[in-house]
Amino acid sequence: MHGWLAQKMLMEKNYRVLPVSLKEKEIGGLPALATINDIHEPVDTLTLYLSPDKVDACVKDILALKPRRVIFNPGTESAAAMQQLQNNGIDVEQACTLVLLRTGQFD
């Protein structure tokens, strides 16, 4: 639920959004990509709404994507994943994307 709200707010603020979902074909009017590996353009910020075990399972894909920053929303935190990303030069932030957007701290 929060992922969809974050997508909606990002779109309202004119950010380009590429939703990823194994289950959904469309999210918020946008086609959903099946995996992170289906993203074929530079990504500044990846905001996660996954359980920690699913985050751990996709760390290699995140590293291959090379986003500038990954936001670990509440409930997604994985110390191992965060450490791996930081070790590879990716900024990691433990925060709520919705709060960052609402308070002007997203950028």
SVG drawing of the C-alpha trace seen along z (x, -y; Angstrom):
<svg xmlns="http://www.w3.org/2000/svg" viewBox="-4 -21 37 35">
<polyline fill="none" stroke="black" stroke-width="0.4" points="0.0,0.0 2.7,-2.5 4.6,-1.7 1.7,-2.8 1.2,-6.0 4.9,-6.8 4.6,-6.2 1.6,-8.5 3.4,-11.2 6.5,-10.9 4.5,-11.2 2.7,-14.3 6.1,-15.8 7.1,-15.0 9.6,-12.3 10.0,-9.5 8.8,-6.3 9.5,-2.7 7.4,-0.4 8.7,3.2 6.4,6.0 6.4,9.8 2.7,9.9 1.2,6.8 1.3,5.9 0.3,2.3 0.6,0.1 -0.9,-3.4 -1.5,-3.5 2.1,-2.6 3.2,0.8 5.1,2.7 8.5,4.3 8.8,7.9 12.3,7.4 15.0,4.8 16.9,6.4 14.2,5.1 15.3,1.5 17.4,0.4 18.1,-3.3 20.0,-5.1 18.3,-5.2 19.0,-7.9 17.0,-6.5 15.6,-3.1 13.0,-3.1 12.3,0.3 9.1,1.7 10.1,5.4 10.7,7.7 14.3,7.9 14.7,11.5 13.5,10.3 15.9,7.3 18.7,9.7 17.7,11.9 18.0,8.9 21.2,7.2 23.2,8.4 20.5,7.0 20.6,3.6 24.4,3.6 24.2,4.2 21.6,1.4 24.0,-1.0 21.6,-3.6 23.1,-6.6 20.9,-5.9 18.7,-3.2 16.0,-4.1 15.1,-1.4 11.6,-2.2 10.4,-1.0 10.2,2.8 12.7,3.3 15.9,2.8 18.6,5.5 21.9,4.7 23.7,7.1 22.2,5.5 22.8,2.0 26.5,2.8 27.0,4.5 25.5,1.5 27.6,-1.0 30.7,1.1 30.0,0.6 29.6,-3.2 25.8,-3.3 24.3,-5.8 21.9,-4.1 19.1,-5.8 16.8,-4.4 13.8,-6.6 10.2,-6.7 9.9,-7.9 6.5,-9.5 8.0,-11.5 10.9,-12.6 8.6,-13.8 6.2,-15.6 9.0,-17.4 11.0,-18.4 13.9,-16.1 13.7,-13.6 16.3,-15.1"/>
</svg>
